[in-house]
Amino acid sequence: DAAVSALAALCSEYYMKEPGEADPAIQEELITQYLAELRNPEEMTRCGFSLALGALPGFLLKGRLQ
């Protein structure tokens, strides 16, 4: 829970290329990895990555999820 709470601040500090815009390479890698982990056989891992996806700031999700 603590890691998920800090995720938005971490992403805003380190993964923002310009205000409101993600670094495309990091965005691709991060979202792809998080989505792939939703298929993990371990329930707690899926839950953790689901929470992490929900905690990501909007600029990282823009154009990546439908």
Secondary structure, 3 states (H helix, E strand, C coil): CHHHHHHHHHHHHHCEEECCEECHHHHHHHHHHHHHHCCCCCHHHHHHHHHHHHHCCHHHHCCCCC
